[in-house]
Amino acid sequence: MNARPDHNPDQPPATDSPAYVRVRGVRTVLGGKTIFDGLDLDIPRGKITAVMGPSGTGKTTLLRHITGQLPVDAGEIRVDGRNLAELSRNQLFELRETIGYLFQNSALLTDFSVFENVAFPLRQHLRLPEEIVRNIVLTRLQAVGLRGAAELMPAELSGGMARRVALARAIVRDPGLMIYDEPFVGLDPIALNQVLKLIRTLNDTLGITSVLVAHEFAAVRRAADWVYLIAGGKVAAQGHPEELAERDSPWTRQFFGGEADGPVPFQYPARDYAADLGFQAGGA
Ligand SMILES: Nc1ncnc2c1ncn2[C@@H]1O[C@H](COP(=O)(O)OP(=O)(O)OP(=O)(O)O)[C@@H](O)[C@H]1O
């Protein structure tokens, strides 16, 4: 696990097939604010790629681009070889069906049992015999260690268990791509480690490609094969997590070392302070 790349350390780990997600020259403007300005990155097939960066840097926006929920203003995104801009609504919908999601709020259906929550995506889209549904659901629950909790209701679960049920649901239809958006938020250390281990194990055993957005570098370091640090609308740094942590750059010192001062400013961009307070610039 986490083998260091044995090729160019400035490039994501090479795999035999092309990157699952290819982002090229992406420019995004939201509400008049430029979020991305020439964003380039590859999400290698079969690997876990972490996307990190200061708050508000566009990580969730990038996920929305990758899942075709938000078109880019310029540039190109290819997912599994397909240029998203060329897909019809139906094709985009089909593409989204091949993506599994795990969010920080596990978003379980409160009136449904654990079993029915995991079965939901199967029942919603496919007409499978009940016996098959049961086998698939129990296999996924077994994979996350919760087969014995199948009949519990969401209110009876701890936060860590709920996250694992959501993970079982996310993989129930064999996604090619798994998207984890802040999967560790609010978990105690034991639950965090269980989810972390599961992300790694599921990725490796099911051959999934994973994108992991998280702020916890200690966890990312143990899970990810490659890390992109996004800041200022671009990739500010990238590398294998161990190598990135050791790299001595202002970005990595501030971001991975948690320094308050560095390239990420303390102040959100604002109008002139004196003018905002009603003083004339240079006035008495
Ligand atoms: N629909 C929108 N209209 C205008 N601005 C938006 C919209 N969606 C997001 N933004 C802005 O885009 C920027 C990037 O948001 P995004 O949620 O992608 O950041 P993030 O890196 O995921 O942040 P965090 O780590 O805090 O979750 C933020 O400044 C946000 O306010």
The ligand as an ORCA input file, in Angstrom:
! r2SCAN-3c Opt
* xyz 0 1
  N     -23.118     28.682     -6.681
  C     -22.159     29.514     -6.274
  N     -22.220     30.832     -6.527
  C     -21.248     31.660     -6.129
  N     -20.140     31.263     -5.472
  C     -20.029     29.958     -5.185
  C     -21.026     29.012     -5.563
  N     -20.618     27.783     -5.160
  C     -19.425     27.956     -4.532
  N     -19.081     29.249     -4.555
  C     -17.830     29.818     -4.023
  O     -16.788     29.123     -4.644
  C     -15.701     28.968     -3.760
  C     -15.270     27.536     -3.697
  O     -16.252     26.790     -2.983
  P     -16.057     25.243     -2.652
  O     -17.224     24.841     -1.822
  O     -15.796     24.505     -3.905
  O     -14.733     25.289     -1.761
  P     -14.072     24.129     -0.900
  O     -12.627     24.121     -1.251
  O     -14.817     22.858     -1.090
  O     -14.264     24.687      0.568
  P     -14.360     23.937      1.997
  O     -13.037     23.290      2.245
  O     -14.623     25.059      2.944
  O     -15.500     22.964      1.886
  C     -16.125     29.560     -2.418
  O     -15.581     30.871     -2.320
  C     -17.630     29.596     -2.533
  O     -18.131     30.671     -1.776
*
